[in-house]
Amino acid sequence: MTSAAPREITSAHSPDSDDAFMFYGLATKKVRSTKVVFKHVLSDIETLNRKAMEGHYDLSAISYHAYPYVADKYVLMASGSSIGDGYGPMIIAARPMEPDEIKGKRIAVPGTLTTAYLTCRLFQPDFEPVVTPFDKITDAVRERSVDAGLVIHEGQLTFDREGFHRIVDLGRWFKATYKLPLPLGGNVLLRSLGTEIQSECCRMMRDSIQYALDNHDEALEYALQFARDLERRLADKFVGMYVNHYTVDAGTIVPQAVQKLLDLGADAGLIPRRVQVEFVR
């Protein structure tokens, strides 16, 4: 009697150095399974958020802001979260500005379903968002087509050397205000996969992250090809910021922080419905 062929899981994540680092074990088949085989798809986070609304991928990275819109189809994974513990997306400008000066201003944002956008709205509800590809936001600020820009990914580490001024670090603001880290992104699994496949995907994701942490240099070397010309030292710093103990396992703090963030969004009328976060291991 032959055993059943492994289930192919389409796994979608963003082409960023931190995601590449945590998916290294899976992408290079260092982590394997007899039950599941992964097919990888790379796309920017706002596109992944939109695709998740359609239930397009079996496993997908999403912004935590997007979870209320996909919770009917997906459940959150306890492994794979990107958490800003006292740091996170930043609002920058071409000139020094006080935080209250951004009220009413045009701000380039990387997508309206990103957690960065939700946090920015919580910080300052009154501004005009200009949706801009995340890697073009600094260009828009430099060209003065917007008053400020909301930078995510590696831009958090390079804005000052490009001559920009930080107005506020939203991760720092969130931690100071709510005494919690800012949960930016996580992974979701289709509810329809069933508990056995979900558990195996979670096991493999956790093992992939741990493998990368245990084999840091080789995983970083792999991740550097997704670092958008970031020098090794800064890429290493960026990966270290967003792949940490919270990424291996969400524990109790991450669900608490996600629930707080989404409740704040619902209370402010920024999210249409309240949801109870649900994580699987």
C-alpha positions as CSV (number, residue, x, y, z in Angstrom):
1,M,0.0,0.0,0.0
2,T,1.5,3.3,-1.1
3,S,1.3,6.4,1.2
4,A,-0.6,9.4,0.0
5,A,1.3,12.0,-1.9
6,P,2.2,15.2,0.1
7,R,-0.3,18.0,-0.2
8,E,1.0,21.0,-2.2
9,I,0.7,24.2,-0.3
10,T,0.9,27.5,-2.1
11,S,2.8,29.8,0.2
12,A,2.9,33.5,-0.6
13,H,5.1,36.1,1.1
14,S,6.8,39.4,0.3
15,P,10.2,39.6,-1.4
16,D,11.8,41.2,1.6
17,S,15.0,40.2,3.5
18,D,13.2,39.4,6.7
19,D,10.6,37.2,5.0
20,A,13.3,35.6,2.9
21,F,15.3,34.9,6.1
22,M,12.4,33.2,7.9
23,F,11.3,31.2,4.8
24,Y,14.9,30.1,4.1
25,G,14.5,26.6,5.5
26,L,11.4,26.0,3.5
27,A,12.5,27.6,0.3
28,T,15.8,25.6,0.2
29,K,14.1,22.4,1.4
30,K,16.2,22.3,4.6
31,V,12.9,21.7,6.3
32,R,10.8,18.9,4.8
33,S,7.7,16.9,5.4
34,T,6.0,13.8,4.1
35,K,2.6,15.4,4.4
36,V,3.2,18.9,2.8
37,V,5.3,20.3,0.0
38,F,5.6,24.1,-0.4
39,K,5.2,26.1,-3.7
40,H,6.5,29.7,-3.1
41,V,5.0,32.8,-4.6
42,L,6.5,36.3,-4.0
43,S,4.4,39.5,-4.0
44,D,4.3,42.8,-2.2
45,I,2.3,42.9,1.0
46,E,-0.6,45.0,-0.2
47,T,-1.2,42.7,-3.1
48,L,-1.1,39.7,-0.7
49,N,-3.6,41.5,1.6
50,R,-6.0,41.9,-1.4
51,K,-5.5,38.3,-2.6
52,A,-6.2,37.0,0.9
53,M,-9.7,38.6,0.7
54,E,-10.3,36.1,-2.1
55,G,-8.8,33.2,-0.3
56,H,-6.3,32.9,-3.1
57,Y,-3.4,31.2,-1.4
58,D,-3.2,28.3,1.1
59,L,-0.7,30.1,3.3
60,S,-0.1,33.8,3.0
61,A,1.8,36.6,4.7
62,I,-0.6,39.5,5.5
63,S,-0.7,42.7,7.4
64,Y,-2.4,42.3,10.7
65,H,-4.6,45.2,9.7
66,A,-6.0,43.0,7.0
67,Y,-7.0,40.1,9.3
68,P,-10.6,41.4,10.0
69,Y,-11.2,41.3,6.3
70,V,-10.0,37.7,5.8
71,A,-10.9,36.1,9.2
72,D,-13.8,34.2,7.7
73,K,-11.4,32.4,5.4
74,Y,-8.1,32.3,7.4
75,V,-6.7,31.6,10.8
76,L,-3.5,33.2,12.1
77,M,-0.3,31.1,12.5
78,A,1.6,31.4,15.8
79,S,4.9,31.4,13.8
80,G,6.1,34.0,11.3
81,S,5.0,37.3,12.9
82,S,7.0,40.5,12.2
83,I,6.8,42.6,15.4
84,G,8.2,46.0,16.1
85,D,9.1,46.1,19.8
86,G,9.6,49.8,20.3
87,Y,10.3,50.5,16.7
88,G,8.4,50.2,13.4
89,P,7.1,52.2,10.4
90,M,8.1,55.8,10.3
91,I,6.7,59.0,9.0
92,I,9.4,61.0,7.3
93,A,9.7,64.3,5.5
94,A,12.2,66.3,3.5
95,R,12.3,69.0,6.2
96,P,12.1,68.8,10.0
97,M,8.5,68.7,11.1
98,E,6.7,68.4,14.5
99,P,4.3,65.4,14.8
100,D,1.2,67.6,15.0
101,E,2.2,69.3,11.7
102,I,1.2,66.3,9.6
103,K,-2.5,67.0,10.3
104,G,-4.2,67.6,7.0
105,K,-1.1,66.9,5.0
106,R,-0.6,64.6,2.0
107,I,1.2,61.5,3.1
108,A,2.5,58.7,0.8
109,V,1.4,55.4,2.2
110,P,2.3,51.8,1.1
111,G,-1.4,50.7,0.9
112,T,-4.5,51.2,2.9
113,L,-4.6,47.6,4.3
114,T,-1.1,47.8,5.7
115,T,-0.6,47.9,9.5
116,A,1.6,51.0,8.9
117,Y,-1.4,52.8,7.5
118,L,-3.8,51.8,10.3
119,T,-1.2,52.8,12.9
120,C,-0.7,56.1,11.2
121,R,-4.4,56.7,11.2
122,L,-4.5,55.9,14.9
123,F,-1.7,58.4,15.5
124,Q,-3.2,61.1,13.4
125,P,-6.7,60.5,12.0
126,D,-6.7,63.6,9.7
127,F,-4.4,63.4,6.7
128,E,-4.7,62.7,3.0
129,P,-3.3,59.3,2.0
130,V,-1.5,59.0,-1.3
131,V,-1.2,55.3,-2.1
132,T,2.3,54.7,-3.4
133,P,4.4,51.6,-4.0
134,F,6.5,51.1,-0.8
135,D,9.8,51.4,-2.7
136,K,8.8,54.7,-4.3
137,I,7.7,56.5,-1.2
138,T,11.1,58.2,-0.5
139,D,11.1,59.4,-4.2
140,A,7.7,61.0,-3.7
141,V,8.9,62.8,-0.6
142,R,12.1,63.9,-2.3
143,E,10.1,65.3,-5.2
144,R,7.8,67.1,-2.9
145,S,4.7,65.5,-4.6
146,V,3.7,64.7,-1.0
147,D,4.3,66.4,2.3
148,A,5.5,63.3,4.1
149,G,5.9,59.6,3.6
150,L,5.2,56.4,5.6
151,V,8.2,54.2,5.2
152,I,8.3,50.4,5.9
153,H,10.8,47.7,5.3
154,E,14.5,48.8,4.9
155,G,13.6,52.4,4.5
156,Q,13.4,52.6,8.3
157,L,17.2,52.2,8.4
158,T,18.2,54.3,5.4
159,F,16.0,57.4,5.5
160,D,18.5,59.6,7.4
161,R,21.4,58.9,5.1
162,E,19.2,60.0,2.2
163,G,18.7,63.3,3.9
164,F,15.2,62.8,5.2
165,H,13.9,63.7,8.7
166,R,11.9,61.4,11.0
167,I,8.7,62.9,12.3
168,V,7.6,59.9,14.3
169,D,8.5,56.2,14.8
170,L,5.0,54.6,15.0
171,G,6.4,51.5,16.7
172,R,7.9,53.6,19.4
173,W,4.7,55.6,19.8
174,F,2.6,52.5,20.1
175,K,4.9,50.9,22.7
176,A,4.9,54.1,24.8
177,T,1.2,54.6,24.5
178,Y,-0.1,51.0,25.0
179,K,2.9,49.2,26.6
180,L,2.8,46.6,23.8
181,P,4.9,45.8,20.7
182,L,3.4,46.8,17.4
183,P,2.3,43.7,15.5
184,L,2.9,44.5,11.8
185,G,2.5,41.3,9.8
186,G,1.9,37.6,10.2
187,N,1.0,34.4,8.3
188,V,-2.4,32.9,7.8
189,L,-3.6,29.5,6.8
190,L,-6.9,28.6,5.0
191,R,-9.4,27.3,7.5
192,S,-10.5,24.7,4.9
193,L,-7.1,23.0,5.1
194,G,-8.1,21.1,8.2
195,T,-6.3,20.8,11.5
196,E,-3.7,18.1,10.5
197,I,-2.4,20.1,7.5
198,Q,-2.6,23.3,9.5
199,S,-0.5,21.8,12.3
200,E,2.1,20.5,9.9
201,C,2.4,23.9,8.1
202,C,2.9,25.5,11.5
203,R,5.5,23.0,12.5
204,M,7.4,23.5,9.3
205,M,7.2,27.3,9.5
206,R,8.5,27.3,13.1
207,D,11.3,24.9,12.1
208,S,12.2,27.1,9.1
209,I,12.5,30.2,11.3
210,Q,14.5,28.3,14.0
211,Y,16.8,26.8,11.3
212,A,17.5,30.3,10.0
213,L,18.3,31.6,13.5
214,D,20.5,28.6,14.1
215,N,22.3,29.0,10.8
216,H,22.3,32.7,10.7
217,D,25.1,33.4,8.2
218,E,23.9,31.1,5.4
219,A,20.3,32.3,5.9
220,L,21.4,35.9,5.8
221,E,23.4,35.3,2.6
222,Y,20.2,33.9,1.0
223,A,18.2,36.9,2.3
224,L,20.6,39.4,1.0
225,Q,19.4,38.8,-2.6
226,F,16.1,40.3,-1.4
227,A,17.6,43.2,0.5
228,R,17.3,45.8,-2.4
229,D,21.0,46.7,-2.4
230,L,21.1,47.1,1.4
231,E,24.6,46.6,2.7
232,R,25.2,43.4,4.7
233,R,25.4,45.2,8.0
234,L,22.1,47.0,7.6
235,A,20.4,43.9,6.2
236,D,21.6,41.9,9.2
237,K,20.2,44.7,11.5
238,F,16.9,44.7,9.7
239,V,16.5,41.0,9.8
240,G,17.4,41.1,13.5
241,M,14.7,43.7,14.2
242,Y,11.9,41.6,12.7
243,V,12.9,38.0,13.0
244,N,13.1,37.3,16.8
245,H,11.6,35.2,19.6
246,Y,8.1,36.7,18.7
247,T,8.6,35.3,15.2
248,V,9.4,31.8,16.3
249,D,6.3,31.7,18.5
250,A,3.7,34.4,19.1
251,G,3.3,33.4,22.8
252,T,0.7,35.4,24.7
253,I,2.0,38.9,24.0
254,V,1.5,38.9,20.2
255,P,-2.2,37.8,20.3
256,Q,-2.7,40.5,23.0
257,A,-1.1,43.2,20.9
258,V,-2.9,42.2,17.7
259,Q,-6.3,42.2,19.6
260,K,-5.5,45.6,21.0
261,L,-4.5,47.0,17.6
262,L,-7.6,45.7,15.9
263,D,-9.9,46.8,18.7
264,L,-8.4,50.3,18.5
265,G,-9.1,50.3,14.8
266,A,-12.7,49.2,15.3
267,D,-13.2,51.8,18.0
268,A,-11.9,54.5,15.7
269,G,-14.1,53.4,12.8
270,L,-11.1,52.4,10.8
271,I,-12.1,48.7,10.7
272,P,-15.7,47.9,9.9
273,R,-16.1,45.0,12.3
274,R,-14.6,43.7,15.5
275,V,-12.9,40.3,15.4
276,Q,-11.5,37.9,17.9
277,V,-8.0,36.9,16.9
278,E,-7.4,33.2,16.5
279,F,-3.9,31.6,16.3
280,V,-3.0,28.0,15.5
281,R,0.1,26.1,16.3
